[in-house]
Amino acid sequence: MLSSSIAAFCLLTLLAFFGPVESPALTPWLLAIFGLLTFFPLVRWVTRRQVDFFEMIYAVSFGYFIYFVLGYIQSMSEPVIAAEQIIYEGYVNKALLYTATGFSVLLVGYYGPFAFSLKRTLPRLRLATDPAQAHLALYLLYAFGTAIRLYLLSLGTHTWSTKLEEIAYGSSMNALASNLAYLNNLASTAYVLATVYFFSEGRTRVLGVVLWGVMLPLECLWGFLQASKSAFIPTAMAPFIAMNYLRRRATVGHVILPVLFVVFIVYPAVTEYRGWAVDYPIQLNTLAQDLPKIGRDLLTGVTTEESQTYVGGAPSMVIRRVDGTSTVSKVIQYVEGHGIIYGQTLWQLPLILIPTMFLPKKYEHLAYGSEFYGEVQGVYGTTSGIAIMQAGEFYLNFGLRGLLIGMFLQGILYRVWQIYWVQGDPLSIAFFILGWRILTLIEVPLSFAYGELIREVVFMIPIVWLMTRRASREPGPVSGRPPP
């Protein structure tokens, strides 16, 4: 695999120097080469007849295929989008060539010896836990996170239904709520912990009832009220990843099932809700009355064939949303006209880690990124996040050299995260899941992605300490099947 990745890099480099890069006739060939490159990791499936579908490289490769190959092909079939893309036509091939070359060095970083050398320098962690102690801790953690969510709902904030008003007139959250808002994510962390213990030897009937009867429905409801598609990814994937590493190897069906859930249920429902959420401003005291109305309007929208959110057209909706090639084309055009920006979008990373109580205008500073990305993309006044793709952000900040180095380092990080945490014990797999859902989203701005990753790890440290205190004095870790 390493030699194939190096060969692909050499081929793409030669093409950059000697090929007619700006010729429209080259575009189909670049799409074909990029598509083939994203399927390189699956060669292991063909040769060994067994593959770990939740290994990070497969999710990352799938993301690049969807965003840069399939997404572009679909967008060009839309007359309006195709007409708009004409002004960037000279940059499309550069976007495909640069990103494909970057992906080839990402594979070199992933399959090379660098990750294994780095892993040997990292400390070994003792993460054995007492089952009863671990279960009690995650129940309390989930109750605490849920209490914070209820508090936010009582203030009528932190949902999509109030987002437009808060953007226009400022948030209604007081200082206490602002500082506690992020802690609601402890409920999601507890949900991930519950999934890994459910599939380990520490499984109990009570845990099963709480996980599937309480946590899963509440996580889905909270993700829906935030109208966040990405919030459903850990909700849908965590049980299957936990099963894969702690109980038995996942099959293709185990991968397809959560994908179908996100595509055919989450995507149409969230898209439909975003259109009229402002009509039902969520308040805790009116939630019971509003949810049936929301459910009725939602069902009408996604089941009406004339609706733009009709569930039958969900795949087309998703593909239209994910055109990374056109996005990076605009980035390249911006850089050629204005020059690279030398890391200006990366200074936001420390802001992610600073509590609001120490930086009251934190979110005003964070808005700079979205506004700047909007300027690069020629999009203004949107309430949704502007994604320039991580490959585009590397290029915007440091040019082609920065794109290649950045994606090479990402490949090493993906591999290190995989081989360090997949050790067969529940807490290690919980760390892996939390990183998996952040690192595999290749459109999330770098500052937010890595800032959130660091923040998740920091929050996990006291949780792990509490859950391993007694077990550190007792032999016999709780684990599932041996690590692969």
N, C-alpha and C positions, 0 to 999 in steps of 0.2 A: 504493500500500500504506500509506503514511504517513497519507493522508487517511482511508482506511478504518479504520485503527487509532484515529485521533482521534475519528471518528464513533462507533465502538463504545464508547470511553471515555465520551463524552457520553451515549449511550443508557443505559449501565449506571449512570451517576451520577444521571440523572433517575429511573431505576428505584429507586435507593436512597432518594431523597427522597420519591417520590410513589407507589411501588408497595407492594402488601401483602406486605412482605418476609417476614413470618412465616407467611404462608398456605401450607399444603401444596399448594394448587392451583398455586402459582407455581413449585414445584420442577421439574416437567417443562420449563417454559419456560426456566428458568435453565440446565438441562442442555443444552437445544437451542442456546441462545445461546452458551454456553461451547464446546460442540462445534463450532459453526460458526466461532467465533473462532479455534480452534486450526487450522482448515483455511485460514485467510486466506493464509498463506505459499504454499500450493499453487496459488493463483490464477496465479502466475507460470508454473507448469507448463502450465496451460490456455492462457494467452495467448501464451506464447513457444514452446511445444512442446519446451522444453529446460529442465532444472532440474538444479542441483547437489545431489543427494540427501544429500551429506555436509556441506552447509552447516549450521552449528550450529543455526540456527533451526528446521530440520526435526526434528532429534532432540529439541530442547527442546519444540516444539509437540506432538510425538507423546507425550512424557512427560506433559504436562499433560492431553492427551486421555485417555490410559490411566488416570492416577491419579484425575482429578477427574470424568470423565464415565463412561467404560466401567467403571472399577473400582467406582464407587458403584452403578451400575445392576446390576452382577453381585452385589454384596454384598447388595443389597436383595432379590435373588431367593432368598437363603439364609434360611430362617425363623428360625434362631437368631440370626443377625447382625441381621436386620431387627427382631426383638423387642428386642435390646439397644439398638438405635439409637433407640428411642422416646424415651428420656430426653434425647436430644440433638436431637429433632425440630425444636425451635424455633431451633436454631443451624445447621441444614443449609443453609438458604437464604442465611444470612449468609456461611457458608463459601464457597458457590458464587459469590455476588455479589462478595464482597471479592476472592477469588482471580481471578475472571474480569476484574474491573476492574484488578487488578494485572497480569494477563497483557496486557491492552490497552495499558497504559503500557510494559510490557516491549517490545511491538512498536513503540511510538513511539520508544523509545530505540534499538531495533535499526535501524529504517528511517529515522530522522531524520538530520540532518547532523552530529550531535554526534560520532559515532565517527570520521568522516572528518577532522573538525577535530582531534580528539585524535591520530589517527595521524600527521598532518603534524608534530606536535611531538615525536614519538618518533624516536630516532636510527636511521639505516639501518645494518644489520649486514652485514658481508662474511662469508659462510658458504660460500665456495668451498672444496672439499676435493680432495685427491689421492686417487683411488680406492683404490690399494694401501694407502696410509696409513690411510684411513678403515676399510677392511675389517679390517686388522690390529688397529686400536684396538677395534672392536666385538667381534672374536673374544676378545681379552684381557678386555674388559669382561664378556662373558658368562661366560667361564671363572671370573673372580673372583667374580661373583655366584653362580654355581653352587657354587663351593667353600664360600661362606658358608652356602648352603642345606644342603649336606652336613654342615657343622659343626653347624648347628642340629639336624639330624636325628640326628646322633651323640649329642647331648645329650638327645634325646627330647622336643623342644619345638617350638613354632611350628607345630603342626598342630592341626586341629580335634579329633583323637582325644585330645588331652591338655588341651583348653581347660577342661573342667569341673573337672578336678583342680587346674589352676593357679589358677582363680578361687577355689576353696574353700581351697586350702592355700598358694597363692603359686607363682610361677613357679620352675622349676628352673634357669633361666638364671643363669649367673654374670655378673659385671660386664662381662667382655669380650663375652660373647654378647649381652647387652642392648644394648651399644653398636654391635655389628656387625649386629644383627638387621635393621635397616632397609636396610642395604647390600645385602641379598639382592635388593632391587628393582632393582639395577643390571642384573641379568640380564634383567628385563622391559624396561628401557630399551634394552639391547643388541638385544633382539628387535625392538623398534620401529625402531631404526636399521637393522637388517638388512632389514626389509621395505621401507623407503624406498630403500635402495641397490639392492635387487633390482629395483625398478621404475624405476630411473634408468639413465642411460647407463653407470654404473659396475658394472653387473650382470656376474657371472662364474658359471661352472658350479660352482665350489667354494662360492660364496656360496649358490647355490640348494640344494646338497646339505646344507650346514650349517643353513640356515634351515628347510627343510621336513623334513629327516630327523632333525635333532637339536633345534633350538630349539623348534619348534612342539610336538612331543610332550612335551618336558620342561616347557614352560610350561603345557600342559594338565594334566599330572600334578601340578605344584606347585599350581595353582589348585584342583584336586580335593582334595588333601591338606589344604588350608586350608579346604575347603568354602565357598569364596567365589564366589558367582555373579558379583559385579562384577569379579573378577579375570579372568574369561573375556571381558569386553567388549573390552578392548584386544587380547587374543589373537585374537578373532574378527574385529574390525573393522579392525585396523591394516593388513592386506594390502589390503583393498578401498579404504580411504581413500588409501593410498599409490598404488595403481593409478589411482584417480580423478584425482589431482592430478599424477601424474608420467608416466602412460602414456596412458590413454584414459578418457573420461568413463564413470562407472559407470551401469548401467541399473537398473531396478526389481529385476531378478533378483539383481543384486549386493548389493542392500540386504536383500532377503528372505532370501537364503541364510544369512548370519550370524545373523539374527533367529531363523530356524527352528532353527539349531544351538543357540542359547541356550535357546529355549523347549522344544524336544522332547528335547534331550539333556542340556544342562547343568542345567536346573532340576530335572527328575525325579531325575537321578543325584545331585546335591548334596543335595537334600532327603532322599532315601533314605539316603544315607551319614550324614547328620547324626544320624539316628535310632539308629544302632548303632556309630558310629565309636569310641566308648569301649571297645568290645569288642576293638578292634585298636589298642592304643596304639602309634603309629608310632615305631620305632627304626631307625636305619640298618642295624644288623646283622641285623635280622629283616624288613626291608622286602621282600626277595626272596621270603620264605616267606609274608608276609601279603598281598601284592598279589593273588596268584591267589585266595585266600579272599575278599578284598574284592570282586574282580571277579565271583566266583560269586554271592555274596549280592546284589550290586548288580544283576546280570542277572536274578536271580529276582524281586527287588522291583519293578523297572520293567517287567517283562513279564507280571506277574500282574495280571489284570484287577480282582481284588478289592482290590489294593493301593492305598493312598492316593497312591502315587507312580507309578501306572501311566502309561506314556508317552502313551497315548491321551488321558488327561485332563489333559495338561500345560497347554494353554491355560487351562482352568478353574482350575488350581492357581495360575497366574501372576496371573490376574485377581483371585482371592480375596485375593492378597497385596497388591494395589496399590489400596487405597481411601483416597486422600488427602482426599476430602471429609469422611468421618467423622472423620479425624484432625484436620483443621483445625477441625471443629465442636467437638471437645473442647478445643482450644486456646482458642477464643473463649469457651467456657463458663468455662474456668479464669481467663481474663483478666477477665471480668465479675465473677467471684467474688473474685479476689485482686489484680487490677490488673496493669498491665504491669511488666516486670522490669528495664527500662532497661539492656539489654546484658549481663545476667549470664551468658548462655551464650556470649558472644563472647570472653570473656577467655581461653578455652582456646586460641585461635589461636596466641599466642606459644609455648605449651607444645609444640605440634606441632614447632616449629623447634628446640627446645632438646634437645641430645643427652642421653641417659639418664645419662651419666657426670657431668653437671653438675646433674642433678635426679633422684636415685635413686627418688623417689616420684612420678615423672612420671605413670605409668599410674593411680595411685591418684587423682591430681588429675583426670585425664581421665575417670575413671569417674563423676565428679560429673555430667557432662552426661547420660549414659544414665540415671542414677538420677533426675535431675530431670525428664527427658522422660517417664520411667515414671510419675512422680507426676502429671504433667499428663495423661497418657493413662489413668491408672488401672491400669497394668500394673506388677507387681512381681516380682522374682526371675527374670526372663528372662535367658538368656545371649546372646540375639541383640540386635543394636542396635535401639534405639527411634527410629523416624523420625517427626518431627512435620512433615515437609515444610519446604522452605526458605521458602515463603510463610507457613506457620504460625509459623516461627521469627521472621521479620520482625515478624509481628503480636504474638507473645508478648513480644518485646523492646521494641517501639516503637509498638504499636497500628496502626490503619489507615493513618495517615500514614506510618509507617515501612515498612509493607508496600508502599505505592505508590512511595515513593522508592527502596526497596531493589530492587524489581523493575525500575524504570526504569533504575537504574544497572547492573543485571545485563544488560539489553538492550544497553546501550552496550558493556559488557565483551565480550559474545558477538560483537558486530560487529567490535570492534577486534581481538579474537583471530583472527577469520576473515580480515580484509583485511590484517592485518599479517604473518601467517605464511604465507599461501597465496601464495607468490612463485615457485614452480616449481623450487626447489632442495631436495635431500634433507633437509638439516638443518632448514630452515624447516618442512618438512612434518612432520618428527619432533617439533618443538616443538608444532605444531598438534595432532598426534595425542595427545600427552601431555595437553594442555589439554582437548581434545575429550572424552576419556573421563572427566575429572574434572568439568568444568563442566556437562555435559549430564545428570548424575545429580541430578535436582531434589529427591531425598529426603535426600541426604547433608547432615548438619549443617554449617552455614556455616563454623564454625571448622575442622572437619576438611577440608572441601572446599578452602577458600582457603589453609589452612595447608599442605595437601599440594601444592597448585599451586605455591606459593612454594618449597616444599622441592624439588620436581621441577626447577624452573627453576634453583635454586641448584646442584643436583647436575649439571645439564647444562652449566653454565658451564665447569668445568675439562675436561669431555669435549669440548666444542666447541673449546676452546683447543688441546687436543692434536691434534684431527682437522684443524684448519685451519692449523697452524703452517707447514708446508711450502707449502701451497697459497697462503698469503698472500703468498709471494714469487714465485709462478709464475702466469702468466695462464691463463685457461680454466677456469671453474667446471664442476663436474659437475652436470648438471641433466637433468630429463626434458622434457616438453613445456612450452611457454611458459605462464605463469600465466594463468588464465581472466580 
